[in-house]
Amino acid sequence: MGTKTTVMLGLRIVVLTLLLFVCYSIASVAVGLTDTTQTAEPMDGIVALLVVCALETIVLSYIIIRSRWTGWQLVVTIFFVFYGVKTFLTLSETILFLYYLVDILPAEMIYKLFMQGAIIAALFSPLAVLIHGRMKGAEESPEPNRRLVMPWTEWVWKLILIAVIYVVIYFSSGMFVFEPLAGEAFQEFYVGLQLPAWIIPLQMARAMIFTSLALPVIRMMKGEWWEAGLAVALLFSVLMSAQLLLAWEFMPERIRMAHFVELSSSGFLFGWIVVWLFNRHHGSLRELFQ
């Protein structure tokens, strides 16, 4: 990559970061969420949001630039993964703990948060594809795309394995990453918390949603398999955790930062495993370990 190309890429990312910041502002005002974050100084909140926007822009830009797809197909895919990971999956977990299990999150805010995420993704996705110059043009590589082409039996056992792996990572990261980092704040914040029996099948279902969001990224990415692995790993880590860098009135700082480390590390690991597993072709689970 030449100097001029690098500079232009940097400028596009800066512009998109500012545009994403504007999208956040528009969406927050539109749904009445202008006071969801609180900091001692307003400037601290602005800087934190700019950092979040920069991180999310870099991840989405990497996927757009390295995508085989272009035009509205790419726009819809970016919206799908942006909204799915950042809003749908993140909020489903937030609602489970802060509303259903410990009753901290007000019910009226849930709808607003879902709408805010949809507006942000809808505004930003076409802008990102347009500014990176991917609204027009054909796939560069003429060779057939063989990714994710496998017998249905292989799909079945791999999806089951992914569900099991996600549950293991989910509980392990909670026990060995989040709780130690949160310390006494964990007991104070999640006082009386008892996980219901249906938490395991629920997390398996979430693993399938994660996977459905990873599949189009795996399919559309150019280059070696590890590029798709990096893209999905960054999606699952950065988009899941970046917004925890924002101060939130419903979550103490120590809990937020413990969750940030937990989600970013576990999301990266899980995303990488999903792509690695789907990149390898095996007729059975036994062959995976041979």
C-alpha positions in Angstrom: 0.0 0.0 0.0 1.5 3.3 -1.1 1.7 6.5 0.9 -1.1 8.2 -1.0 -3.4 5.2 -0.6 -2.6 5.0 3.1 -3.3 8.7 3.6 -6.6 8.5 1.7 -7.6 5.5 3.7 -6.8 7.4 6.9 -8.9 10.4 5.7 -11.8 8.2 4.9 -11.7 6.6 8.3 -11.6 10.0 10.0 -14.5 11.2 7.9 -16.5 8.0 8.7 -15.7 8.3 12.4 -17.2 11.8 12.4 -20.2 10.7 10.4 -20.8 7.8 12.8 -20.6 10.2 15.7 -23.3 12.3 13.9 -25.4 9.1 13.3 -25.2 8.4 17.1 -26.4 11.9 17.8 -29.2 11.8 15.3 -30.4 8.4 16.5 -30.2 9.4 20.2 -32.2 12.5 19.7 -34.7 10.7 17.5 -35.6 8.1 20.1 -35.1 10.4 23.2 -31.9 8.8 24.6 -29.8 12.0 24.9 -29.1 11.3 28.6 -28.1 7.6 28.6 -24.5 8.4 29.4 -23.2 10.5 32.2 -19.7 11.8 32.9 -18.3 14.4 35.2 -17.4 16.6 32.2 -19.5 16.6 28.9 -16.2 16.7 26.9 -15.3 13.3 28.4 -18.4 11.8 27.0 -17.8 13.3 23.6 -14.2 12.0 23.5 -15.3 8.5 24.7 -18.0 8.4 22.0 -15.5 9.5 19.3 -13.2 6.6 20.4 -16.1 4.1 20.1 -17.0 5.5 16.7 -13.3 5.2 15.6 -13.1 1.6 16.7 -16.3 0.6 15.1 -15.4 2.4 11.9 -12.0 0.7 11.6 -13.6 -2.8 12.0 -16.4 -2.1 9.5 -14.0 -0.4 7.0 -11.7 -3.4 7.0 -14.6 -5.7 6.1 -15.9 -3.3 3.4 -12.4 -2.9 1.8 -11.7 -6.6 1.7 -15.2 -7.6 0.6 -15.8 -9.4 -2.7 -19.3 -7.9 -2.7 -20.2 -4.3 -3.7 -23.3 -2.1 -4.0 -26.4 -2.6 -2.0 -25.6 -6.3 -1.4 -22.7 -5.0 0.6 -24.7 -2.3 2.3 -27.4 -4.7 3.4 -24.7 -7.1 4.7 -23.0 -4.3 6.7 -26.3 -3.3 8.2 -27.1 -6.9 9.1 -23.8 -7.5 10.9 -23.6 -4.0 12.4 -27.1 -4.0 13.9 -27.0 -7.7 14.7 -23.8 -7.7 16.7 -23.8 -4.2 18.2 -27.5 -3.9 19.0 -29.5 -7.1 18.9 -27.0 -9.5 20.5 -25.6 -6.9 22.9 -29.1 -5.8 24.1 -30.4 -9.3 24.4 -27.7 -10.0 27.0 -28.2 -6.6 28.6 -31.9 -7.1 28.9 -31.4 -10.6 30.4 -29.3 -9.3 33.3 -30.2 -5.7 33.8 -34.0 -6.0 33.3 -35.1 -9.6 33.7 -32.7 -10.9 36.4 -31.8 -7.9 38.5 -34.4 -5.3 37.4 -32.2 -2.3 36.8 -32.9 -1.4 33.2 -36.2 0.5 32.8 -38.6 -1.2 30.4 -39.3 1.9 28.4 -35.6 2.2 27.5 -35.5 -1.2 25.8 -37.5 -0.2 22.8 -35.6 3.0 22.5 -32.2 1.2 22.5 -33.3 -1.2 19.7 -34.6 1.7 17.6 -31.4 3.7 18.2 -29.2 0.9 17.0 -31.4 0.4 13.9 -31.2 4.1 13.0 -27.4 4.2 13.4 -26.9 1.1 11.3 -29.3 2.3 8.6 -27.6 5.7 8.3 -24.0 4.5 8.5 -24.0 1.4 6.3 -24.6 3.1 3.0 -22.3 6.0 3.9 -19.4 3.6 4.7 -19.8 1.7 1.5 -20.1 4.8 -0.5 -17.1 6.6 1.0 -14.9 3.6 0.5 -15.9 3.5 -3.2 -17.7 0.2 -3.1 -21.1 1.1 -4.3 -20.1 0.2 -7.9 -17.9 -2.4 -9.3 -17.6 -6.1 -9.7 -15.9 -8.8 -7.7 -12.2 -8.6 -8.4 -11.4 -12.3 -8.2 -12.8 -14.4 -11.0 -12.2 -17.8 -9.3 -15.2 -19.6 -7.8 -15.9 -19.0 -4.1 -15.8 -22.3 -2.3 -16.1 -21.1 1.2 -18.9 -22.6 3.3 -19.6 -25.3 0.6 -20.0 -28.5 2.6 -22.5 -31.4 3.0 -25.5 -30.8 5.3 -24.3 -33.4 7.7 -21.1 -31.4 8.2 -23.2 -28.3 8.8 -25.2 -30.0 11.5 -22.3 -31.3 13.6 -20.3 -28.1 13.3 -23.3 -26.0 14.4 -23.8 -28.2 17.4 -20.1 -28.0 18.2 -20.2 -24.2 17.9 -23.1 -24.0 20.3 -21.2 -26.1 22.9 -18.0 -24.1 22.4 -19.9 -20.8 22.9 -21.5 -22.0 26.2 -18.0 -23.1 27.5 -16.5 -19.8 26.5 -19.4 -17.8 27.9 -19.3 -19.4 31.4 -15.5 -19.6 31.5 -15.1 -15.9 30.7 -17.7 -15.0 33.2 -16.0 -17.0 36.0 -12.4 -16.5 35.2 -12.3 -13.0 33.6 -15.4 -10.9 34.6 -15.9 -11.9 38.3 -12.2 -11.6 39.3 -12.0 -8.2 37.6 -15.3 -6.9 39.0 -14.3 -8.0 42.6 -16.7 -6.9 45.3 -18.6 -4.8 42.8 -20.0 -8.0 41.3 -21.9 -9.0 44.4 -23.1 -5.4 45.0 -24.3 -4.9 41.5 -25.8 -8.4 40.8 -27.1 -8.9 44.3 -29.2 -12.0 44.6 -28.4 -13.0 41.0 -29.3 -16.6 40.3 -29.0 -17.9 36.7 -32.1 -19.8 35.5 -32.0 -23.3 34.1 -32.8 -22.0 30.6 -29.6 -19.9 30.4 -27.8 -22.7 28.6 -30.3 -23.3 25.8 -30.6 -19.5 25.5 -26.9 -19.1 25.1 -26.8 -21.9 22.5 -29.5 -20.0 20.6 -27.4 -16.9 20.8 -24.4 -18.9 19.4 -26.5 -19.7 16.4 -27.3 -16.0 15.9 -23.7 -15.1 16.2 -22.9 -17.8 13.6 -25.6 -16.5 11.2 -23.9 -13.1 11.4 -20.5 -14.5 10.7 -21.5 -16.6 7.7 -22.0 -13.7 5.2 -18.7 -12.2 6.3 -16.9 -15.5 5.8 -18.5 -15.9 2.4 -17.7 -12.4 1.1 -14.1 -11.8 2.4 -11.2 -11.9 -0.1 -7.8 -13.3 0.6 -6.8 -16.1 3.0 -9.1 -17.6 5.5 -7.4 -15.8 8.4 -8.6 -12.5 6.9 -12.2 -13.6 7.4 -11.2 -14.9 10.8 -9.8 -11.6 11.8 -12.9 -9.8 10.5 -15.3 -11.9 12.4 -13.2 -11.9 15.6 -13.0 -8.1 15.5 -16.8 -7.9 14.9 -17.6 -10.1 17.8 -15.1 -8.3 20.1 -15.1 -4.7 19.2 -18.7 -4.2 18.3 -19.8 -6.1 21.3 -17.6 -4.3 23.8 -16.7 -0.8 22.5 -19.9 0.9 23.8 -18.9 -0.2 27.3 -16.2 2.5 27.1 -19.1 5.0 27.5 -20.2 5.9 31.0 -23.8 4.6 31.6 -26.0 5.5 34.5 -27.2 2.0 35.0 -23.8 0.4 35.3 -20.9 1.3 37.6 -17.5 1.9 36.0 -15.8 -1.2 37.5 -18.6 -3.5 36.2 -18.4 -1.8 32.8 -14.7 -2.3 32.4 -14.8 -5.8 33.7 -17.5 -6.6 31.1 -15.4 -4.8 28.5 -12.4 -7.1 29.0 -14.6 -10.1 29.3 -16.6 -9.4 26.1 -13.7 -8.3 24.0 -11.5 -11.3 24.8 -14.3 -14.0 24.6 -15.8 -12.4 21.5 -12.4 -12.4 19.7 -11.7 -16.0 20.6 -15.2 -17.3 19.6 -15.2 -15.4 16.3 -11.8 -16.8 15.4 -12.9 -20.4 16.3 -16.1 -20.1 14.2 -14.2 -19.1 11.1 -11.4 -21.6 11.7 -13.9 -24.4 12.1 -15.9 -23.5 8.9 -12.7 -23.1 6.9 -11.7 -26.7 7.6 -13.5 -29.5 5.8 -14.2 -32.7 7.7 -16.7 -35.4 7.2 -17.2 -36.0 10.9 -16.3 -34.7 14.3 -13.8 -37.5 14.7 -11.8 -36.3 11.7 -11.4 -32.8 13.3 -9.0 -34.3 15.9 -7.1 -36.5 13.6 
